[in-house]
């Protein structure tokens, strides 16, 4: 029997809002991360790499960028793929808006660009949206992407640090508790065998 493919609108809905719900989805990802067979550093560095690159406006390249960063920090590749879930249709508007605002502030502080006017930002955004990312002129899109990349850099560094610390702590506790349970189980089995 052939498997029925979901209609396009259902696949889009599942990508934006998982059928199992956001809370269960987050718990599912957490359990996947905790059960990875790698050192706490490798898992934490992988998750942090995936989360950090999700702050950049390169949608579609986050997996590749996450793998590259995870390779350099000796992170787990599967953990990096899971970490890219931080960038999703729910968080992208907030991450990209924060990146643009942060980039505008940094560039105006350094003196490379005048402080942005709110009307100019709205006008630029409306022009990019109306023309589409691929239909707009490079003169409009490249400065916006450049500003977002400048702003995403400090945000991604903070994201990396937070995700690394939280993931490292959780994985270390989980692996220690699992090792203690295994030792206890072995002791009970060995103790039962010696009594016979």
Beta strands, then each sheet from edge to edge (+ up, - down):
end
